Structure formats: C-alpha cells, structure tokens
Amino acid sequence: MHTPFRLDEHRRRPHPPLAPPPDRYFEQLPMRVMQRVPAGPPSPAAWGWLAALSAPVRTALAAGVVLGGFAASFLLSPGATVQPLATTSLAQVPRAELVQYLLASEQRVTLADLAEVPGAAQNVPLGTLQASPEELQELLDAQSADEAYL
C-alpha cells in the first residue's frame, strides 16, 4: 500500500539566485536574430502585375472575378426541377383512396376528422357571398353569446 504524498512534508531545495541578463541584451536581441537569418534575393512574385494596378482597378477586377464565379456556378449547375403544387397532386388522387389511406393509418383518424368544415375556405365564386345586412344581423342574433367565448 502506498502512503499518500504530501508536499508540505518535503523540504524545498535551495535554488541559486538567477543571474541578471547582460546589459542591453533585449535591445540587441532582434539585431542578432536578423544577422543570423540569411538574406536572399527577393523572389519575383507571380502576382506582381496585380500590385502595379491602381486600387480602383484592382477592386473592379475583384468584383468581376466574384461575379464571374457566381455566373459560372449558376450556368454550370443542373437545372432545377419544378415541383408540382401539393394541392394539384392531391387533387389527382381519388377521394375514396384518400379516405382508405387515412382510415388505415395508425393515427386513428375518425370520420368526423374527415368531414368537411362548412366554414373552411373553398373555391367559391365571390358573387355567391353577397349577403344583405338584415341576413347578417339575423345570423348574428341566432348565435349564442356565451361569456366563455367572449
């Protein structure tokens, strides 16, 4: 069995004091490093012609390159396929098949769920929705005015 190690039980070894750096060591250090680095001839840059252009010309050239990249990616991408609308594709499925599918699913759809709601938005011509103010008032009076709904 190992005994636990406790740092407080061990004495510190005396360290000799550190010697200070020589005079002006840190001021001379960058020059010494630069003297050791070999100085080679400047390599001709492949993009030297670009540095010779003025700033507005370089900006216009950069914008043209970016725009050309977008145009090339747009033209080279495959054409997008037009997806038919869901309502038109569902309209082609027979109603009996839709009811059979919904009744056979595991979501337990009842016939009341499949019933058409009379207030639902349907493709009704606007001319049939003309009601006189008297008819509207009669319909509003016939509805219940429970406090729970207000």
C-alpha positions in Angstrom: 0.0 0.0 0.0 1.3 3.4 -0.9 1.5 6.2 1.5 -0.1 9.4 0.4 2.3 12.1 -0.9 2.1 15.4 0.9 4.1 18.3 -0.4 4.2 20.0 2.9 6.3 17.2 4.4 9.1 17.6 2.0 11.7 20.4 2.3 12.4 22.7 -0.6 15.8 22.6 -2.2 17.6 25.9 -2.1 17.9 27.4 -5.6 20.8 29.5 -6.6 19.6 33.0 -7.5 19.3 33.7 -11.2 21.9 35.9 -12.8 20.6 39.0 -14.4 20.9 39.3 -18.2 23.8 41.2 -19.7 23.4 44.9 -20.2 21.3 45.9 -23.3 20.6 42.2 -24.0 17.0 42.6 -25.0 17.7 45.7 -27.1 20.3 43.8 -29.1 18.5 40.5 -29.4 16.4 41.4 -32.6 19.5 42.6 -34.4 21.4 39.4 -33.5 18.5 37.2 -34.8 18.3 39.2 -38.1 22.0 38.8 -38.6 21.7 35.0 -38.4 18.9 34.8 -40.9 20.3 34.5 -44.4 19.3 37.4 -46.7 18.2 36.0 -50.0 17.3 37.9 -53.2 13.6 38.9 -53.4 11.7 36.3 -55.4 9.7 37.6 -58.3 6.1 37.4 -57.4 3.7 35.9 -59.8 1.2 38.5 -58.9 3.4 41.5 -59.4 1.3 42.8 -62.3 -1.6 43.0 -59.8 0.3 45.2 -57.5 1.1 47.6 -60.4 -2.6 48.2 -60.9 -4.3 51.1 -59.2 -6.6 50.4 -56.2 -9.9 51.1 -58.1 -8.8 48.8 -61.0 -8.0 46.0 -58.5 -11.4 46.5 -56.8 -13.2 46.3 -60.1 -11.2 43.2 -61.1 -12.0 41.5 -57.9 -15.7 42.3 -58.3 -15.6 40.9 -61.8 -14.0 37.7 -60.7 -16.6 37.2 -58.0 -19.5 38.0 -60.3 -18.0 35.7 -63.0 -17.7 32.9 -60.4 -21.4 33.3 -59.5 -22.5 33.4 -63.1 -20.4 30.3 -63.9 -21.7 28.3 -61.0 -25.3 29.3 -62.0 -24.8 28.4 -65.6 -23.0 25.1 -64.9 -25.4 23.9 -62.2 -28.1 21.4 -63.3 -31.5 23.0 -63.9 -33.9 22.9 -61.0 -36.9 20.7 -61.5 -40.2 22.4 -60.9 -42.1 20.6 -58.2 -45.9 20.4 -58.7 -48.0 22.0 -56.0 -49.3 19.7 -53.3 -52.9 20.7 -54.0 -52.8 19.8 -57.6 -51.1 16.5 -57.0 -53.6 15.7 -54.2 -56.5 16.6 -56.4 -55.5 13.8 -58.8 -55.8 11.1 -56.1 -59.3 9.6 -55.9 -61.2 10.6 -52.8 -62.1 7.0 -51.8 -58.4 6.1 -51.9 -57.5 9.1 -49.6 -60.2 8.1 -47.1 -59.0 4.5 -47.1 -55.4 5.6 -46.6 -56.3 7.9 -43.7 -58.5 5.3 -42.0 -55.8 2.6 -42.3 -53.1 4.7 -40.8 -52.0 4.4 -37.2 -53.1 8.0 -36.3 -56.7 6.9 -35.6 -58.5 9.3 -37.9 -62.2 9.3 -37.4 -64.9 10.1 -39.9 -65.6 13.4 -38.1 -62.0 14.4 -38.8 -62.6 13.7 -42.5 -65.8 15.7 -42.6 -65.6 19.0 -44.5 -65.9 22.0 -42.3 -68.6 24.4 -43.7 -66.6 27.5 -42.7 -63.4 26.3 -44.4 -62.1 28.3 -47.3 -63.3 26.7 -50.5 -63.1 27.8 -54.1 -66.5 29.6 -54.1 -67.2 32.4 -56.5 -67.3 35.8 -54.9 -70.8 36.5 -56.2 -72.4 33.9 -54.0 -71.2 35.5 -50.8 -73.4 38.6 -51.2 -75.5 38.9 -48.0 -77.8 41.7 -47.1 -77.3 43.5 -43.7 -80.6 42.0 -42.5 -79.5 38.5 -43.2 -76.2 39.1 -41.4 -78.0 40.5 -38.4 -80.3 37.5 -38.2 -77.4 35.1 -38.3 -75.5 37.0 -35.6 -78.6 37.1 -33.4 -79.1 33.4 -33.8 -75.6 32.6 -32.5 -75.1 32.0 -28.8 -73.4 34.7 -26.8 -71.8 32.7 -24.0 -69.5 34.5 -21.7 -66.9 31.8 -22.2 -66.3 32.7 -25.8 -66.1 36.4 -25.2 
